[in-house]
């Protein structure tokens, strides 16, 4: 079981895990018959092996090879049902709105009114002369499938992905890099960390800098009854509250109960009033958020709070922003009772100060200085907390002037985490342009457009540009000082050209899970052939029910847009496989869209936006898999049952994780002219693609293009450390390849340099 867990993690880094010692591998060995059979199975799924891995496989048993094969099949979805609604869907069925209207009337009035046709297992009567039933795997009217498929195509891919060897040492190093990441972990990294912690203990010397990462480790320790070790990682009452809320809700961010309740209602609204379950969902969420703790949990939290090194006033001040939640927690955890016990004197003092409100807050003093327009006092207070200073820097510049504000900020810039400085550099130009669309992505899902700051109107274009330049100068100089402070004996560096196309992952975390890669948002994938095939698979392991997920594509032209979706199955250069609204028993189901690039180019299309939506009430279905395939060779579509999935052609795919809070998701954009697909993740709250804001998509693309690339950051490092850039990896002291960038936690190490 542990080996398969590690194999799943290794696949995300384009590797296979084997419990071998690299020094024991016989590099002269010849591949055995089981290994050769294993290689053929890998090729069918789009993989090949590095030479060290090939030789290492000779030392493992055939049973191990069979287990790895099963694991890869599971990850690649080979055993899922990939039959869509329409057979041979690359040839349109010709169904029209009139077919649906006639069928609706026929099912209202029935055969007694003279309608003749075929009665399907779902109970619907399909009148003669409407839908060509011989072309369907299910009911064309209600979207209920009747047939499934137990096979997929294999081996059509034109490009194999090389797998390398991962040993125990590699796994432990991956665990360490995830724990020490200086940027928040995305959905894939969180899942990988949880899997690795189920096998390995967290290294004692690991320096965990992100609070969200700490929560994952604390939960693992609590599950192992290591409460004291867990408490050592919780430095403040805020950390304790974050863990308690993570344990309760599954979210590592502290989301207010009222926000979760309101969002549950919003997710369960429906365009068709009888299907609306918003009131029931909000009531269920409210009930589910009620706090109930046993004595052991109460004692654990009381001990954690009692052991905090903060003074009572400091602790009470940190608790103040979430005062309402703390009042509920204190009651539910019986902390007042424990505070009266001997040995819990510090807890008693904290609660006494908290309830008497015998403290002042830093935020209150800042708000007072801002309201009184006292720039000196406010800037002095902001310097006490550089992180919060960075988060309100732009607005403070507009209110009190850039020269005075930046002079104060520059004094504390080197105390900031590098990721915050990087965020400032990425956001400055967009923020100070009043004509640019700005996006906000709240932690409950969705993407919102926000208006530019109204004080921007007080400044002219030249003054705004001067502010941007000043911020960039501070940010770049601080980063150079950080890199220069790192001792090195190296003299040369190699940077893979592809890294100049991948933005540094700061501020754009993905919440989905990638089971076959760890690509950073903004990564560009080249299209090898003339077709791109989108796929959506959902419902595996669930009982037959109405569960309507939709795969859609919006094609953007210079002066218009055109959709390919359940309500418009064919458009220029795009074909949809049919709208499935219910899932079969335990097997799941699938939808496809095929994009033909020559047709899109001839029609003048600029972009094709890939989306998926939950038309049913609730969020996107957990474990829903969405992505795209492409190959230099033609990809088949079955005339018998419409299966069009081939794991060897999959270029990128993501899986919706548990606890997802989105109803819609943009997961990629095809740049038609460049023949590139940009992977991005933009959640939005809508049942259908009709509500998708094309302006928001373009704004996100622009933001990704303007962000500092990994290559640019490495180039900055080379200049600061006086390293010479070379053109080949083999001759460089430091080599940064695309494979290296597959581990975002390793990339984030570039941002770990701090000046002490």
N, C-alpha and C positions, 0 to 999 in steps of 0.2 A: 504493500500500500504506500509506504514512504517513498519507494523508488518511483512509483507512478506519479506521485505528487511532485517530486523533484523533476521528473521528465516533463511535466506540464509547464513548470516554471522555466526550464531550460529552453523549451521550444520558443518561448517569447524572446529569447536572445539568440535565435537561430542556432541552437545547439541541442545535443542529446546528452543526458546525464548517464554516466557509467561509474560505478564505484571501483575505479582502478587507480593505480599509481602510474602517472605518466612515464616514470623511469622504467617501469616493468613492461612497457609496450614493445613488442618485437616489430620493428619497422621493416623487417625483411619477410614477414610472414605472408602467405598467400591466402586469399579469401576462401573460406570454407563454403560448402554447398548451401548451408542455412543462411550464411551472410549474403551470398549472391542472390538468394531468393528474397531476402530482406531488402536488399538494394533495389530490386525490381519493384517491390511494393512501395518503397519510398518514391521512386521515380513516378509511379502512377499518381502519387499525391503531390508531385511538384518539388521534390527534394532530391538533393544529391549529397555526398559525403566528402568531407575533407580527408586527406590521406591519413593523418594520425587517428582520426575517428574510425576509418575503415579498418586499420590494423588493430585498434583497440577492441573492435567488435569480435574479432577472431577469438578473443579470450573469454567471451561470455557464453552462456548456455543457450541452446535453441529456445528454451522456455522464456528466457529473458527477452530474446528477439521477438517472440510472439507477443509478450506483454507490451513491449514498446510499440509494436505494430498496432495493437488494439488501442493503445493510448492515442496514437497519431490519428487513427480513424475516428476516434471520439472527438478529438479536438477539431479535426477538419470537417466533421459533420457527415462523414461517408454513410453512416447508418441511419440518417434522418430521412424522413419522407420529403422528397423534393418534387413531388408531382403537383403542378399548378391546376387551375380550373380548366384551362383549354389545352387540348391536344394539338401539337404542332402549331403553337401560338404565334410563330414567326409569320404565318399566313393568317391575316385577320379573318375573324368569323363573319364580319359584316353586320353584327348586331347593332340595332339602333334604339333610340329612345322609344320609338313607336312599338318595338317588340316588348319592351318593359310595360308600357301603358296597356297594350292589348292583353298581356298576361295578367296584369293587375285586375283589369275588368273581368277577365275570364274566371279568376279565382274568387272574385266577389259574388258573381252571379251563378257560376258553376255550369255544369254540363246541361242542367235543366233549361238554361237560356239558349241552348243550341251550340255551345262551344265544344269543339272536338279536338282531341289531342292526346298527349301521353301524361299519365299521372306518375310523378316521380316518388321515390321513397320518402322524401321530405314532406310529401303531401300536396305539393303544388302541381297544378295542371298547366302544361305548356301547350298552348294552342297550335294547331297545324299552321305552317307558313310563317312561324316566328323564328325562334332560335333553332339553328341546325344542331339538334341534340347529339348527333354522332360525333361532334367535335368537342364535347364537354366531358369532363371527369366528374361532374356534379351538376347541381341545379344552377342554371344560368340566371335564374330570377332571384333566389335568396342567397346564392353563393355558398351552399353547403356541399362539400366534396363527398363523393361516394367511393372513390377509388384512391388507393395509395400506391407508391412505388417502393420497391426494396432494392434499388440499385441507383448508381450515378455513373456518369461518364468519367473516365480516368485517362490521364496521359496525353491530353490534347494540348497542354501548355507548352509554349515555345521557349520558356526560360525557367531553369531549375534554380532553386534557392539552396545554397550550400549550407549544410549543418556542420558545426565543429564540435569538438569534445569538451564537455563540462565534467569536472571531477568534484569531489567533496570540497577541495580547496577553492575551486571556482564558485561553488555554491555559497560557501561561507563568506567569500569576498563580496558576492552579490548581496548577501544579507547585510554585511557591514556597510556597503555603499548605500543601501536603502535606508538603514537606520541613521546614517550620518548625512543624509541628503539635506542641503541647506535651502531647498525649495519644497513646497508642499507636494506630497505624493499624489499622482493621479490615480484613477480607478484601477489601472493595470498594476501599478506599483503597490498599491494597498493590498490588492489580492495576492500578489506575489509575496509580499512581506508576511501576510497572514499564513500562507502556505509554508513558507520557510520557518517561521516561528513554531509551527506545529511539529517540525522535525528537529530543528536545532534550538539551543538556548541562545538568547541574545548575549553577545560578548560583553564581559564586564567592563571593558575599557572603551566601549562604544560611546561616542559623544553625540547624543540625540539633541538636535537643535530645534526641531519643529514640534510644536505642541501636539499636532494631529498625529504625528508618528508615535509620540509618547503614549497616546491613548491605546494604540494597537498593542504596544508592548505591555502596558499595564493590564489590559484585559487578558493577555496571554498568561501573565504572572498570577493574576487572581484566579484564573481557571486552574492553575497548578497549585493553589493554596499558598502562594508566596506573597502574602499580604504585606509583610514588612519590606520586602524588596520593591514591591509596587509603590509603596508609600514614599520611598526614597526618590522616586521619579516625579512625584507630585509636590511641587515646591510651594504652591500658593493655593488659597481657597478656590480661585478660578480654575486651576487645574483639576481640583477635586470635582467641581461642578461639571466641568467638561466631560470628565470620565463618567460621572453618574448619568449624564444626559446621553452620552454615547452608548452606555450599557442599556439605557431605556429605549432609545429610538434608532440606534444604528448609525447615527450621523455624528461625525467627529467635530462638526461645528455646533455651537450652542444656538439652536433655533428656538425662539420663543414658542410656548404652547399655542398661543392665539394665532401665530403665523402658520403652524402646522395644521391647526383646525380649519382655518380659512382656506388654506391651500388644498386640503382634502376635499372640501366642498367644491372648489373650483375645478379640480381634476375630474370630478364625477358629474359635472354638468353635461347635458347632452342637447344636441340640436333638436331632437325629437322629444317633446315634453314628457310623454309617458315613460321614456327610458331614463329621465333625469333622476339621479340618485344623490344629488349634492347634499340635501338635508340629512339623509341617512348616513352618508360618509362622514360628514362633519361631526355628527353625534357619536359615531363609532370611534373616531379619532379622539374626541374629548374623553370618552370612557376609557380608551386604551392608554391615555396619558396619565391616568390616576396613579399615584405613587403608593406602592406597597413594598415594604422591605422586612425581611426577617431579622431576628436579633443579631445574627452573625454579621450581616451587612451593616447594620447600625453601628455595631462595635468597631468594625473595620474603618468606617468613615470618621467616627469620633476619634479614633487613634490617629488617623491621618491629619485631621485638623489640629489636634492637640500637639502634634509633632512639628507643625510648621515653624520655621525660623522667623517669620514676620512678627512684628509687634501687633498687639491687638488693634491699634488704630490703623496700621497699614493693612492688616487683614480685612478689617471692616470696610475700609475705603475701596479695596479691590472687589468686595462683594456688592458694593452699592449699585453698579450699573444693572445688575440682575437681581435687585432686591426682592421683587415679587417671587421669582423662582426660588430664592434662598429661603424665604419665609415658608414656602410649601415644603422644601427639602428638610428644613430644621424640624418641622412638625412630623413629617413622615419618618424621619430617621431617629426620632426621640432624642435629639441631641441635648435638649434641655435636661432630660433625665440623666444622661451620661455626664453632663457638666457638673452635676452635684456630687459625683463620685470622687473619691480620693485619687489623685494622680492625673485628673483632668482639669487642673486649675487654669491652664492656658486656654483651653476650649471655653471655660466659663468666662474668662476675661474677654475673649473675642465676642461671644454672644452678648455679653453685657454692653459692650461698646456699640455693637451692631444695633441692638434694639433701642438703646438710648439715643442713637444717632449722634454720639458725642465725637464727631470727627468732621473734617472738611474734605472735599474732594478736589483733586487736581483739575478735573474737567470743569468743575464749578468755577474755580478761579480763572481758568482760561476763558470760559464763557463771559464772566464778569469783565475781564480786561477787554475782550472783543466788543462787548456792548458799550463800554465806556470809551472805546476807540483809543485805548492805552497801548500803543504799539510796543513800547519798551518792556512793559510788564509781561505782555503776551509772548513776545519773542524770548524773554528770559525763561518763562515757564515752558515753552516749547523746547528749548534747548535741554531741559531736564529729561525729556523723553524723545530722543531723536527719531524713533520709529513713527510716533504720532506726528511729529513735525513734518516728516517726509510725506505723510498721507494728506496733510492739509497745506502743503507748500504752495501749490499753484494759487489756491484761493487767497492765501495770506499775502502772496505777492501782489495780487490785484487789489487787495484792500489797503495794505500799508506801503506798497511800493516795492519794486523788485530789488533795488540797490540795498536798502536797509535789511530786507528779509533775507536775501542771499548772503549778505555779510554775516548774519547770525547763523544761517544754515551751514555755511562753509566750515564754521568752527566745529561742527559735530558730524559732518559728512562722513568722516573716516570711521566713526563709531557705528555707522549703519550697516546692517547686513547688505552684502553686495546685490542681492536680488531686489531690494527696495530701490537702490540706486539705479539698477538696470531698468526697473519699471518706470522710474521718473524719466530716464532718457527716451524710452519707447513711447511714453504718453505725451511728452511735452508739445511736440509739433501739432498733434491733433487737438489737444486741449486748448491751445491758444489760437486756433483757427476758428472763428465764429461761424464759418460756412460748412464745417465738417460735421458729419453725423457721429455722435458719440454713443457708445453702447455700454450698458450696465448689465451684468449677469449675476443676479442674486443667487444665493446658495440654495434656494428652493426650486431652482430651475427656471427656464425661460430667458429671453433676452429682450431688453427694453432700450428704446432710443431715449436719450436724455438731451435736453436743450443745453446750449452753450451757456457759460456763466454770464449773467447779465452785466457784470462789471467790465467785461471785455470791450463793451461799446465805449468805455471811457478812454481807450487807448487806440492809437492809429496802427496801421500795418507795420510800420517801421519799429514802433515801440514793442509790439507783440513779438516780432521776430528777434528783437534784441533780448527779450526775456527767454525765448527758446534757446538762443545761442549761449546765454549765460548759464542756463541749466545744463546744457550739453557740455560746456567747458568744465563745470564742477564735477559732473558725473565721470567724464573721461579722465580727468586728472586724478581723481580719487581711485579709479580702477587701475590706472597705470602705477600709482604708488603702491597699491595692494600687490600687484603682480611683481613689481620691482623688489618688494620686501621678501619675496619667496626665494630662499637660497637655491641655486642650481649650478651644476657643473656642466650642463648640456650646452651645446653650441649650435645645433641645427634642429629644425622642426619641419615636419611634413603635414600639410593640411589637405585632406581630400577635397577636390573641387565641389563635390555635391554638398559639403557642409555649408557652403555659402548660400545654399538655397533653403536651409532649414533654420527657422528662427529659434532663438533660445526660449525654452519653455518657462516663461515667467508671466503669471497673470492670466494664462489661458489653459487651466487644468481641464483635462477630459475626465468624465465620470464613467465612461464605458470601459470595458475590459477587452484588451487585444490578446487573443490566445495564441497567435502565431507571429507576433512582432511586438515591438515597443516603440513604434514610430512617434515622433513628436508632432504636435499639431502644427500644420503649415507645411509638412513634408510634401514634396511634389513627386508624383509617380508618372513616368512616361508611358504613354499608350503605344503598345507595340504594333497592333494591327489596325483594322478599319472598324472594329466593333468593340463596344464596352457593354457588358451585361451586368446590370444591377440585380441583386438577389436579396430576398427577405425570407427568413424561416422562423416560425414561432409555434409554440404550443406543445413541444415535446414533453411527454410525461404528464400531460393534463387530460382530464376526462373530456369527452365530447361536449361542446358547449358553444354558445355564441361568443366569439372572441375575435373581433374585427380589427386587424392591423393592416395598414395600407402602405404600399410602396408607391412613391410618386416621383416625378421629375419635372422641373420647370425649366423650359428652354427660353433663354433671354436673347432677344434680338435688340438692335439699336433703338427701335421705337415701339416695340411690343413684346409681350410674353406669350408663351403657349405652354399648356400643361399636358403631360401624359400621366393619367391617373385613372382611378376606377370610374370616374365620370367622363373620361375622354381617352379611350383605350389606344387610339392611334393618332399620331401627329407626324409632321414632317421629320423623318430621321429617328422616330421612336415608336416602339410597339410594346404594349402591356399584355401580360399573360392572363389577365382576368381577375376580377374582384372576389376574393374568398372572404366570407363573413363569419363562418363557423369553422371549428377545428374538429377533425376526426378523433376517435378515441385513442389517446396516449401517443399518437405518432407525430403530431404536428403537421404543418402544411407550409406551402411556399408561394411566393409571387416573384415575377421577374419583369424587368424592363430592358429591352435591347436598344442601344443607341448606335446608329450607323453614321460614322464621322463624315464620309464623303457627302452624304445627303445634308447633314447639318452645315458643312462648309459651303456647299452650293447654295443653301438657303440664306446664308449670311448670319448664322447663329454665333453669338459671342460666348455664352456660357450655358452649361446644363447643370442645374442644382439638384442634388440627390437628397431626397427626404423620406422619412418614415413617420407615420402618425398612428396614434391609438384612436380609432373611431369609436370603439367601445368606451364605456365609462371607465375612469381610472387612468393610470399612467401606462406607458409602454410596457408590454409584457416582459417580466423577468426572463432572462436567458434568450430573448429574441436576438437573432443574429442577422446582421445586415452588412453588406459590402459590395464589392464589384469584382468582376473577372475581366481579363483581356488576354489575348494571345495573338501572335503574328499569324497563326493558322486559324481557319474557320472553326467555330465552336458549334457543336451539333445541338439540335432541338428534336426530341423524340416525337415522331408522328403518332406513336401509340398512346403515350400518356403525358407528353409535354415536358418531361424531365430535361433540364438544361444546365444542371450543376456539374462542374468538374473541379475537384479540389486542386488539381495541378494548374488551373487557370486563375485561381484566386490571387489577386494582387494585394488586397487589403480587406479585412473584415473586423468588425467590432461586435461585442456582445453586451446587451443591456444588463447591468448588474442589479442585484437585489437593492431595494430602497430607492430606486430611480424615481425622480420627482417630475419628470418631463412628459408631456403629452405628444410633443412633436420633436423631431431631431433632424437637422441638416447634417449629413455626414460626409459630404464631398462636393466638390465643384469641378466640372470639366471645363478647362480653357480650350475651346475648340481650335483656335488658330495655333496655339502652342502644342496641342495634343498632349496636354498634361492634366492630371487630376490632382487637385489640392485637397489633402485630407484636413478637414476641420470638424469641429463639433459645436454646433450652435443650437441649443435647445429652444423651443418656443412652445407656448401654451395654446394649442388649437387642435381641433378634431381633424381638420383637413388642411391640405396645402394651400387652399384658397386664402387663408389668413396669413400666409408667410409674407414678410416684408422683404421685397427684393432689395430695398435700400439698406436694410440691416445686413444682408448677406454681402453686398458690395462694400459696406463699411468695415465688416470683419476681414474681408480679403485685403482691403487697403491697410488695415492695422497690421495684419500678418506680414504684408510686404514691407512695411516701414520698420518693423521690429529688427533689432540687431540680430544678425545671423550667428550661428555657432562659429562659422569661419571667420567672421569679423572679430568676434571676441578672442579667438585664438591668435589672430593677427595682432591684436592689441597686446596680448600676452607676449608674443614674440618680440615686439618692438620694445616693451618695457624691460624685458630680460636680455635684450641684445642678441636674440637668436636669429640665425640665418635660415630663411625659408628655402627648402629644397623640393625638387619635383618628384622624387620617388620615395616611397615609404622605407625601403630597405636601407637607405643611406642616412636616415635621420636619427638623431638621438631621441627625439620625441615624435611619435607618429600618431596622428589622429585620423582614423579611417571612418567610413560609413558604419562598419561593424561596431566600432567603439561608440558611436552615437546611438546605437540601438539600445544602450543602457542609459536612460535619462538621468539616473542617479549618478552615474559617472560624469556626465556632462555637468551636472550641478556642482561637482567638486571644483569646477572652475570658479564658482561663485563662493567658495568656502574661504577664500583668502581674506583675512581681516588684519587690520593694523592695530597692534596693541601698544 
